[in-house]
Amino acid sequence: MNKRTIELSGHIIDSLTLTKTMGIIMDKGGEFDILEIDVGRKKSDVSRAKIEVSADSPELLNSILDELSVLGASIDEIKEVKLVASTKDKVAPEGFYSSSNHTTHIFYKGNWMLVEEIEMDCLVVVDEDTPRAYVKPIADVKAGDMIVVGLDGVRVTPPHRSRDEQQVFEFMNSEVSSEKPLMNLINGIAKEMKEIKAKGGKIGIVGGPAIVHTGSGKFLASLIREGYIDVIMAGNALATHDIESDLFGTSLGIEVETGKIVAHGHTHHMRAINRINQSGSIQNAVDDGTLTGGIMYECIKNDVPYVLAGSIRDDGPLPDVITDTVEAQKLMRKYAQEVDMVIMIATMLHSIATGNLLPSRVKSICVDINPSTVTKLSDRGSAQVVGIVTDIGTFLPLLYNALHEE
């Protein structure tokens, strides 16, 4: 039998990390022996366990250990991290370590070194001249990059579930339900937003066009104007319908304030795109007076950056939309490392994409009327996301009011 000893540390009992570890080992056909376990007796105490993992083949053992590393399991025997040079652009050495979104260190030249810009599904690269460790997506790998191979010398630290009273941002507690107490959650989010801004932190919004369709665009615009929002990440649709709303008072041809269908209103979003094209950009449309209000207007007026990532189904698109998805991803990746909180609102694809770019330390909220949006985020590794199943037209006004309560 092939064997390795792993160590778990933290609130491994009440976060179910220990249970999940044993489940993974058995499900994948391995065996385990608990060699040591020390259970914390106070809320401030951590628990530790040493577990011997065995499997019929080295390949199966490595597969089990690789999956356990995402839970925070580290190899008990500390060895120097193994580095292998890439031989070709966009190609990593076989057996490369695939990163999680949790805080990660590598044991390099006798010291634990923090891996910077952590993100899931990337490679860990070491610049030996600096020295520093950071992640790279496989598309950015260059020949000669020194890449971490295997699990030796890698330590992953997931965010721990709170052992105090249940908090809104209790990590690993993202069960999806429409029956959660909505106002308690919203008040908790508002409190956290105020604390983040008081400390000089940054908050991002990932938004879909339903923000405008439901008449909530004015609340998001106000949050931008009042300094709560530091970056917007969205697609062509949010910006287009926001601009349509300012120019024509409609969204998808429906009057935002009254809900009435407007004759030929289905053409308004195309006319909105045409007017921005005439100006040359959203910035120019604000400068020349074409655009006088709304979400994008407030972004321009308040120097709030935005990333509009295009898709194959976009009308237009607007001149500000980044149609090269790899370039859009790079810019989103930059802002994902800078924020302390992200609120993802009514956009499944952009929410999942952003969730995959975020470190697990970033407090994340996903708000959608469709529970599967939140479930898919969790299934793809973004377990830290707090899910709220509700109508956007309810959520944003309530959040805005909660932020203005004394």
C-alpha positions as CSV (number, residue, x, y, z in Angstrom):
1,M,0.0,0.0,0.0
2,N,1.1,3.5,-0.7
3,K,0.8,5.8,2.3
4,R,1.1,9.4,3.3
5,T,0.2,11.2,6.5
6,I,-1.9,14.4,6.3
7,E,-2.6,17.0,8.9
8,L,-5.9,19.0,9.4
9,S,-6.0,22.0,11.6
10,G,-8.7,24.5,12.5
11,H,-12.4,24.2,13.4
12,I,-12.4,20.8,11.6
13,I,-15.2,19.3,13.7
14,D,-18.0,21.8,13.4
15,S,-17.1,22.8,9.9
16,L,-17.4,19.1,8.9
17,T,-13.9,19.2,7.4
18,L,-13.0,16.0,9.2
19,T,-16.1,14.2,8.0
20,K,-15.6,15.4,4.4
21,T,-12.0,14.2,4.5
22,M,-12.9,10.7,5.5
23,G,-15.8,10.7,3.0
24,I,-13.4,11.7,0.1
25,I,-10.9,9.0,1.0
26,M,-13.5,6.3,1.1
27,D,-15.4,7.5,-2.0
28,K,-12.2,7.4,-4.1
29,G,-11.3,3.9,-2.9
30,G,-8.6,4.7,-0.3
31,E,-8.3,3.9,3.3
32,F,-7.4,5.9,6.4
33,D,-6.2,5.6,10.0
34,I,-6.6,8.5,12.4
35,L,-3.2,8.6,14.2
36,E,-3.8,11.6,16.4
37,I,-6.8,13.9,17.2
38,D,-6.9,16.9,19.5
39,V,-10.4,18.5,19.8
40,G,-10.6,22.1,21.0
41,R,-12.7,22.5,24.0
42,K,-13.3,26.3,23.9
43,K,-14.6,28.5,21.1
44,S,-11.2,30.0,20.6
45,D,-9.4,26.6,20.4
46,V,-8.6,24.9,17.2
47,S,-8.7,21.1,16.6
48,R,-6.0,19.1,14.9
49,A,-5.9,15.6,13.4
50,K,-3.2,13.5,11.8
51,I,-4.5,10.9,9.4
52,E,-2.6,8.2,7.5
53,V,-4.1,7.9,4.0
54,S,-3.3,4.7,2.0
55,A,-4.2,3.6,-1.6
56,D,-3.5,0.7,-3.9
57,S,-1.4,2.9,-6.3
58,P,0.7,6.1,-6.2
59,E,-1.7,7.6,-8.8
60,L,-4.8,6.9,-6.7
61,L,-3.0,8.2,-3.6
62,N,-2.0,11.4,-5.4
63,S,-5.6,11.8,-6.7
64,I,-6.9,11.6,-3.1
65,L,-4.3,13.9,-1.7
66,D,-5.0,16.4,-4.4
67,E,-8.7,16.6,-3.6
68,L,-8.0,16.7,0.2
69,S,-5.7,19.7,-0.3
70,V,-8.7,21.9,-1.2
71,L,-10.1,21.2,2.3
72,G,-6.9,22.4,3.8
73,A,-5.2,19.0,4.3
74,S,-1.4,19.3,4.2
75,I,1.3,16.7,4.0
76,D,2.5,16.1,7.6
77,E,6.1,15.6,6.5
78,I,7.4,19.0,5.5
79,K,9.5,18.9,2.3
80,E,10.8,21.5,0.0
81,V,8.4,22.4,-2.7
82,K,9.2,20.8,-6.1
83,L,9.7,23.2,-9.0
84,V,9.9,22.2,-12.6
85,A,10.5,24.6,-15.6
86,S,7.8,24.8,-18.3
87,T,9.3,23.8,-21.7
88,K,6.7,25.6,-23.8
89,D,4.3,28.6,-23.6
90,K,0.9,27.6,-22.3
91,V,2.1,24.2,-21.2
92,A,2.8,23.1,-17.6
93,P,4.9,20.2,-16.5
94,E,3.0,17.0,-15.8
95,G,1.8,16.6,-12.2
96,F,1.6,20.4,-11.7
97,Y,-0.2,21.7,-8.6
98,S,-3.6,23.1,-9.4
99,S,-4.5,25.9,-7.0
100,S,-7.6,26.4,-4.9
101,N,-9.0,29.8,-4.0
102,H,-7.9,29.5,-0.4
103,T,-4.8,31.1,1.2
104,T,-1.8,29.1,0.2
105,H,1.8,28.9,1.3
106,I,4.7,26.9,-0.2
107,F,7.8,25.7,1.7
108,Y,10.7,27.3,-0.3
109,K,14.3,27.3,0.8
110,G,13.4,26.6,4.4
111,N,10.6,29.1,4.8
112,W,6.8,29.2,4.2
113,M,6.1,31.7,1.4
114,L,2.7,33.2,0.7
115,V,1.3,32.5,-2.8
116,E,0.2,35.9,-4.0
117,E,-2.9,36.7,-6.1
118,I,-4.5,33.4,-5.2
119,E,-7.2,32.0,-7.5
120,M,-8.7,28.6,-8.2
121,D,-7.6,26.4,-11.1
122,C,-4.3,28.1,-11.7
123,L,-0.6,27.2,-11.5
124,V,1.8,28.3,-8.8
125,V,4.8,30.0,-10.3
126,V,8.0,30.9,-8.3
127,D,10.2,33.9,-9.3
128,E,13.5,32.7,-7.9
129,D,15.2,36.0,-8.3
130,T,12.8,38.0,-6.2
131,P,11.8,35.5,-4.7
132,R,8.0,35.5,-4.7
133,A,5.3,33.0,-5.5
134,Y,2.1,33.8,-7.4
135,V,-0.5,32.1,-9.5
136,K,-0.9,32.1,-13.3
137,P,-3.7,30.8,-15.5
138,I,-2.4,28.2,-17.9
139,A,-2.9,30.5,-20.8
140,D,-0.3,32.9,-19.4
141,V,2.4,30.3,-18.7
142,K,5.7,31.1,-20.5
143,A,8.5,28.7,-21.3
144,G,11.0,28.7,-18.5
145,D,8.5,29.5,-15.7
146,M,9.3,27.6,-12.6
147,I,6.1,25.8,-11.7
148,V,5.1,23.9,-8.5
149,V,4.7,20.2,-9.1
150,G,3.0,17.8,-6.7
151,L,1.7,18.5,-3.2
152,D,4.9,18.4,-1.1
153,G,5.7,21.8,0.4
154,V,2.2,23.2,-0.2
155,R,-0.1,24.3,2.7
156,V,-3.7,25.4,2.1
157,T,-5.7,27.3,4.8
158,P,-9.4,27.5,4.1
159,P,-11.4,30.2,5.8
160,H,-12.8,28.8,9.1
161,R,-16.4,28.7,10.0
162,S,-17.1,31.0,13.0
163,R,-17.8,29.2,16.3
164,D,-19.4,32.3,17.8
165,E,-23.1,33.3,17.2
166,Q,-24.0,32.6,13.6
167,Q,-23.0,35.5,11.4
168,V,-24.2,36.5,7.9
169,F,-20.7,35.8,6.5
170,E,-20.1,32.5,8.2
171,F,-17.9,30.7,5.7
172,M,-18.9,27.3,4.4
173,N,-22.5,28.0,5.2
174,S,-24.0,28.7,1.8
175,E,-27.1,26.5,1.9
176,V,-29.6,27.9,-0.5
177,S,-33.1,28.7,0.7
178,S,-35.8,31.3,-0.1
179,E,-36.9,31.0,3.6
180,K,-33.9,32.7,5.1
181,P,-34.8,35.8,7.1
182,L,-34.3,38.4,4.4
183,M,-34.1,41.5,6.5
184,N,-31.6,40.0,8.9
185,L,-29.3,39.1,6.0
186,I,-29.7,42.5,4.3
187,N,-29.0,44.3,7.6
188,G,-25.9,42.1,8.1
189,I,-24.7,43.0,4.6
190,A,-25.3,46.7,5.1
191,K,-23.4,46.6,8.4
192,E,-20.5,44.8,6.8
193,M,-20.4,47.2,3.9
194,K,-20.2,50.2,6.3
195,E,-17.3,48.5,8.2
196,I,-15.4,47.7,5.0
197,K,-15.8,51.3,3.7
198,A,-14.8,52.7,7.1
199,K,-11.5,50.7,6.9
200,G,-10.8,52.0,3.4
201,G,-11.8,48.7,1.8
202,K,-13.4,48.1,-1.6
203,I,-16.7,46.7,-2.7
204,G,-17.6,45.3,-6.2
205,I,-20.9,44.7,-7.9
206,V,-21.4,42.0,-10.5
207,G,-24.7,42.8,-12.1
208,G,-27.2,41.7,-14.7
209,P,-29.9,43.7,-16.6
210,A,-32.6,42.6,-14.2
211,I,-31.3,45.4,-12.0
212,V,-32.6,47.9,-14.5
213,H,-35.7,45.8,-15.6
214,T,-37.0,45.8,-12.0
215,G,-36.6,49.5,-11.5
216,S,-33.7,49.1,-9.1
217,G,-31.1,50.8,-11.3
218,K,-31.6,54.1,-9.5
219,F,-30.6,52.5,-6.2
220,L,-27.4,51.1,-7.6
221,A,-26.7,54.4,-9.2
222,S,-27.1,56.1,-5.8
223,L,-24.8,53.6,-4.1
224,I,-22.1,54.4,-6.7
225,R,-22.6,58.2,-6.3
226,E,-22.4,57.8,-2.5
227,G,-19.1,56.0,-2.6
228,Y,-20.2,52.5,-1.6
229,I,-19.2,50.8,-4.9
230,D,-15.6,50.7,-6.2
231,V,-16.0,48.6,-9.3
232,I,-18.7,47.2,-11.6
233,M,-18.4,43.9,-13.5
234,A,-21.1,43.1,-15.9
235,G,-22.0,42.5,-19.6
236,N,-23.3,44.5,-22.5
237,A,-26.9,44.0,-21.3
238,L,-26.7,45.9,-18.0
239,A,-25.0,48.9,-19.6
240,T,-27.3,48.9,-22.6
241,H,-30.5,48.8,-20.7
242,D,-29.3,51.3,-18.1
243,I,-28.5,53.7,-21.0
244,E,-31.9,52.8,-22.6
245,S,-33.6,53.7,-19.3
246,D,-31.9,57.1,-19.1
247,L,-32.5,58.0,-22.8
248,F,-36.0,56.6,-23.3
249,G,-37.3,55.7,-19.8
250,T,-37.7,52.1,-20.8
251,S,-35.9,48.8,-20.3
252,L,-36.6,46.1,-22.9
253,G,-39.2,48.5,-24.2
254,I,-41.2,48.6,-21.0
255,E,-41.6,51.8,-19.1
256,V,-39.4,51.4,-15.9
257,E,-41.7,53.5,-13.7
258,T,-45.1,52.3,-14.8
259,G,-44.5,48.9,-16.4
260,K,-46.4,49.9,-19.5
261,I,-45.5,48.5,-22.9
262,V,-44.3,51.3,-25.2
263,A,-45.0,51.2,-28.9
264,H,-41.9,50.2,-30.8
265,G,-40.1,50.1,-27.4
266,H,-38.4,46.8,-28.4
267,T,-36.1,48.9,-30.6
268,H,-35.0,51.2,-27.8
269,H,-32.0,49.2,-26.7
270,M,-30.7,49.3,-30.3
271,R,-31.3,53.0,-30.5
272,A,-29.5,53.5,-27.2
273,I,-26.4,51.6,-28.6
274,N,-26.6,53.7,-31.7
275,R,-26.4,56.9,-29.8
276,I,-23.4,55.8,-27.7
277,N,-21.7,54.7,-30.9
278,Q,-22.4,58.2,-32.3
279,S,-20.6,59.7,-29.3
280,G,-17.8,57.1,-29.5
281,S,-17.9,55.8,-25.9
282,I,-19.9,56.0,-22.7
283,Q,-17.4,58.5,-21.4
284,N,-17.8,60.7,-24.4
285,A,-21.6,60.4,-24.2
286,V,-21.5,61.7,-20.6
287,D,-19.1,64.5,-21.7
288,D,-21.3,65.6,-24.6
289,G,-24.5,65.5,-22.7
290,T,-26.1,62.5,-24.4
291,L,-26.1,60.5,-21.2
292,T,-27.3,62.4,-18.1
293,G,-28.1,59.7,-15.5
294,G,-28.0,56.1,-14.5
295,I,-25.5,53.5,-13.4
296,M,-23.0,54.0,-16.1
297,Y,-23.3,57.8,-15.8
298,E,-22.5,57.6,-12.1
299,C,-19.5,55.3,-12.9
300,I,-18.1,58.0,-15.2
301,K,-18.8,60.9,-12.9
302,N,-17.3,59.2,-9.8
303,D,-14.3,57.5,-11.5
304,V,-15.6,54.0,-10.7
305,P,-14.0,51.5,-13.1
306,Y,-16.2,49.0,-14.9
307,V,-15.5,45.8,-16.9
308,L,-18.1,45.0,-19.5
309,A,-17.4,41.5,-20.8
310,G,-19.0,40.6,-24.1
311,S,-20.7,37.4,-25.1
312,I,-21.6,35.8,-28.4
313,R,-25.3,36.9,-28.1
314,D,-24.7,40.7,-27.5
315,D,-26.5,43.3,-29.6
316,G,-24.2,46.0,-30.8
317,P,-22.3,45.7,-28.6
318,L,-21.5,49.0,-26.9
319,P,-18.1,50.4,-27.8
320,D,-16.9,49.9,-24.2
321,V,-17.6,46.2,-24.2
322,I,-14.5,44.0,-24.3
323,T,-15.3,41.4,-26.9
324,D,-12.1,39.4,-26.3
325,T,-13.1,37.2,-23.4
326,V,-9.5,36.5,-22.4
327,E,-8.7,40.2,-22.1
328,A,-11.9,40.8,-20.2
329,Q,-11.0,37.9,-17.8
330,K,-7.5,39.5,-17.2
331,L,-9.1,42.8,-16.2
332,M,-11.7,41.1,-14.0
333,R,-8.9,39.1,-12.4
334,K,-7.1,42.4,-11.5
335,Y,-10.2,43.8,-9.7
336,A,-11.0,40.4,-8.0
337,Q,-7.7,40.7,-6.1
338,E,-8.4,44.2,-5.0
339,V,-11.9,43.9,-3.5
340,D,-13.0,43.0,0.1
341,M,-16.6,42.2,-0.8
342,V,-18.5,41.4,-4.0
343,I,-22.3,41.4,-4.4
344,M,-23.4,39.4,-7.4
345,I,-26.9,40.3,-8.5
346,A,-29.1,38.5,-11.0
347,T,-26.5,37.2,-13.5
348,M,-25.7,33.5,-13.5
349,L,-22.8,33.5,-16.0
350,H,-21.0,36.6,-14.7
351,S,-21.5,35.5,-11.1
352,I,-20.0,32.1,-11.7
353,A,-17.1,33.6,-13.7
354,T,-16.4,36.2,-11.0
355,G,-16.7,33.6,-8.2
356,N,-14.0,31.5,-10.0
357,L,-11.7,34.5,-9.9
358,L,-12.2,35.5,-6.3
359,P,-9.9,34.5,-3.4
360,S,-12.0,32.8,-0.7
361,R,-11.1,35.6,1.8
362,V,-13.4,37.9,-0.2
363,K,-16.9,38.2,1.4
364,S,-19.3,37.3,-1.4
365,I,-23.0,37.5,-1.7
366,C,-25.0,36.1,-4.6
367,V,-28.6,37.4,-5.0
368,D,-30.9,35.8,-7.5
369,I,-34.5,34.7,-7.9
370,N,-33.2,31.4,-9.2
371,P,-31.7,29.1,-6.5
372,S,-29.6,27.2,-9.1
373,T,-27.4,30.3,-9.7
374,V,-26.2,30.1,-6.1
375,T,-26.0,26.3,-6.1
376,K,-23.8,26.3,-9.3
377,L,-21.4,28.8,-7.6
378,S,-21.0,26.5,-4.7
379,D,-20.6,23.4,-6.9
380,R,-17.8,25.2,-8.8
381,G,-15.8,25.7,-5.7
382,S,-17.0,29.1,-4.4
383,A,-18.2,27.7,-1.1
384,Q,-17.7,31.0,0.7
385,V,-20.6,32.6,-1.1
386,V,-23.7,33.6,0.9
387,G,-26.8,32.9,-1.2
388,I,-29.9,35.0,-1.0
389,V,-32.9,33.8,-3.1
390,T,-35.1,36.8,-3.7
391,D,-36.4,39.3,-6.3
392,I,-33.8,42.0,-7.2
393,G,-36.6,44.6,-7.1
394,T,-36.9,43.8,-3.4
395,F,-33.3,43.4,-2.5
396,L,-31.6,46.6,-3.7
397,P,-34.2,49.1,-2.3
398,L,-34.0,47.3,1.1
399,L,-30.2,47.3,1.0
400,Y,-30.1,51.0,0.2
401,N,-32.5,51.8,3.0
402,A,-30.6,49.6,5.5
403,L,-27.4,51.5,4.6
404,H,-29.1,54.8,5.5
405,E,-30.5,53.7,8.8
406,E,-28.8,55.1,11.9
